[in-house]
Amino acid sequence: MIEFNNISFRYPGSNSGLNDINLKINKGELLAILGQSGSGKTTLLKLIAGFEKPDSGIIRVNNKDITPLSCQQRNLGIVFQDYALFPHMTVLENIAYPLKLKNIDKDSRLARAAAMVQKTGLSGKEQMRPANLSGGQQQRVALARALIFEPAALLLDEPLSALDAGLREEMRQEIRQLQQQLGITTILITHDQEEAMSMADQVAVMKNGCLLQVDHPTNLYHKPKTVDVANFVGRANILPAMALGAHRIECALGQLQVHAPELKAGQPLHIMIRPEHWRPIPDEYNTFAVEHLNTVFWGPSCQATVMINGTVIKAEGRFHTAPTHLSIHPEHIHLIS
Ligand SMILES: Nc1ncnc2c1ncn2[C@@H]1O[C@H](COP(=O)(O)OP(=O)(O)OP(=O)(O)O)[C@@H](O)[C@H]1O
C-alpha cells in the first residue's frame, strides 16, 4: 500500500510543484498517473522515490513513513523511460546487479536472476548485451532488474514510450500480467490515456500540480467530475447548460431530457456526451435534425462532424451514410455541476 497524506512541494525559487496531494494505492493495485506535460507526474514520482523531499506531508509504504528515508532505504523498484541498462553487462548481470549492491553472494544472485529471466520471458537471452536486444526485450530486462530484490512497490516512469504502437500494446498486457502475478503495488506514470485506462485499477488525473480525480477507469470515462477531466480523458462534446427542473436542461442544442430527478430550475451546469453515444436515427428522446459537415473513416468506425442548431457536434459509429438525425438517450447525457 502507498499513501500520500497532504503532500506539498515547491521547486526552490519557482512556483512549480505539487499542491496538497492525497492519494491511496491499495496493496497489489496499479495506479496510473495521467496528465499533460508539466502537470507534475514526474515530480510525484521523484517524491516517492526519494529524489526530492516534500515541504510538508507524509508518504507511507505498507504503513511505514518513508518520508525521512534515502532513496536506497525505501526499497522501491524503478523503471525509467530510457531503461538505463548497463551496456557492458549481459542480460543476466544487469538483472542481478541490484543484488550485488546488497552484497548477496554470486551463486544466489545468479539463481535469483535466472528465475526472474523466466518470469519476464527472457529465456535464451541471458548472455546477450542490451545493444543486441529489441526495445521490448530491453524493457523486460529493466523490469526484471527493478523486481529482483522484491521491492515494496514498483514505480514505472513512461516505461513504454520508446516502443512502437504494436509492441506497446503487447507490453502493456505483459507488464499488467506480471504485476498482478507478483501482486506488487505499482505506480505507472504516463501521458497515454489508453495505457492508463487499459492497465490500471485506478487512474489519477493531474493538472498544475493538483490531483483532479482519482477513480476507476470506467468512472473516469463515463462520470468525470469536472469539465477539465471530461476534456482531457477521451473525446467528448461538452456544453454549458441550465437546469429547467427535474430531468430537463437547456443548452445550445435546445431542450434535453436527462436522467436527473434532483435538478432544480436555474441550476447552471455542463453536459457531456461521448461521441459514440449518439445514435444516427430518430428516437422518442432528444432527437435532432443535423446538418452534416464531414465524416472521417477510421476503420472500425467513422467520426461524423455535424451542426445542430449552430453548434458543432462530434458523433462516432458505423455510419453507412451521412446521418440526417442524431438522438441521444437521457442515460448517456452526463451532468457536471
Ligand atoms: N528542477 C526543477 N526546477 C523547477 N521547476 C521544475 C523542475 N522540474 C520540473 N519543474 C516544473 O514542475 C512542473 C511539473 O513538472 P513534471 O516534470 O513533474 O511534469 P510532468 O507531468 O512529469 O511532465 P512530462 O510529462 O513532460 O514529463 C513543470 O511546470 C516543470 O516545469
The ligand as a MOL file (V3000), in Angstrom:
LIG
                    3D

  0  0  0     0  0            999 V3000
M  V30 BEGIN CTAB
M  V30 COUNTS 31 33 0 0 0
M  V30 BEGIN ATOM
M  V30 1 N 14.0640 21.0080 -11.2180 0
M  V30 2 C 13.0230 21.8220 -11.4260 0
M  V30 3 N 13.0440 23.1070 -11.0310 0
M  V30 4 C 11.9830 23.9430 -11.2170 0
M  V30 5 N 10.8310 23.5470 -11.8090 0
M  V30 6 C 10.7540 22.2710 -12.2350 0
M  V30 7 C 11.8300 21.3350 -12.0730 0
M  V30 8 N 11.4560 20.1400 -12.5890 0
M  V30 9 C 10.1920 20.3130 -13.0460 0
M  V30 10 N 9.7680 21.5780 -12.8360 0
M  V30 11 C 8.4430 22.1510 -13.1810 0
M  V30 12 O 7.4620 21.4700 -12.3960 0
M  V30 13 C 6.2840 21.2470 -13.1390 0
M  V30 14 C 5.9370 19.7680 -13.1530 0
M  V30 15 O 6.9680 19.0760 -13.8510 0
M  V30 16 P 6.9630 17.4980 -14.0370 0
M  V30 17 O 8.2580 17.1140 -14.6610 0
M  V30 18 O 6.5940 16.8620 -12.7610 0
M  V30 19 O 5.7620 17.3240 -15.0830 0
M  V30 20 P 5.3130 16.0120 -15.8830 0
M  V30 21 O 3.8400 15.9350 -15.7460 0
M  V30 22 O 6.1100 14.8450 -15.4480 0
M  V30 23 O 5.7050 16.4140 -17.3680 0
M  V30 24 P 6.2750 15.4560 -18.5730 0
M  V30 25 O 5.1150 14.5960 -19.0000 0
M  V30 26 O 6.6640 16.4720 -19.6100 0
M  V30 27 O 7.4300 14.6920 -18.0130 0
M  V30 28 C 6.5330 21.8370 -14.5210 0
M  V30 29 O 5.9830 23.1330 -14.5540 0
M  V30 30 C 8.0510 21.8830 -14.6130 0
M  V30 31 O 8.4590 22.9410 -15.4430 0
M  V30 END ATOM
M  V30 BEGIN BOND
M  V30 1 1 1 2
M  V30 2 1 2 3
M  V30 3 2 2 7
M  V30 4 2 3 4
M  V30 5 1 4 5
M  V30 6 2 5 6
M  V30 7 1 6 7
M  V30 8 1 6 10
M  V30 9 1 7 8
M  V30 10 2 8 9
M  V30 11 1 9 10
M  V30 12 1 10 11
M  V30 13 1 11 12
M  V30 14 1 11 30
M  V30 15 1 12 13
M  V30 16 1 13 14
M  V30 17 1 13 28
M  V30 18 1 14 15
M  V30 19 1 15 16
M  V30 20 2 16 17
M  V30 21 1 16 18
M  V30 22 1 16 19
M  V30 23 1 19 20
M  V30 24 2 20 21
M  V30 25 1 20 22
M  V30 26 1 20 23
M  V30 27 1 23 24
M  V30 28 2 24 25
M  V30 29 1 24 26
M  V30 30 1 24 27
M  V30 31 1 28 29
M  V30 32 1 28 30
M  V30 33 1 30 31
M  V30 END BOND
M  V30 END CTAB
M  END
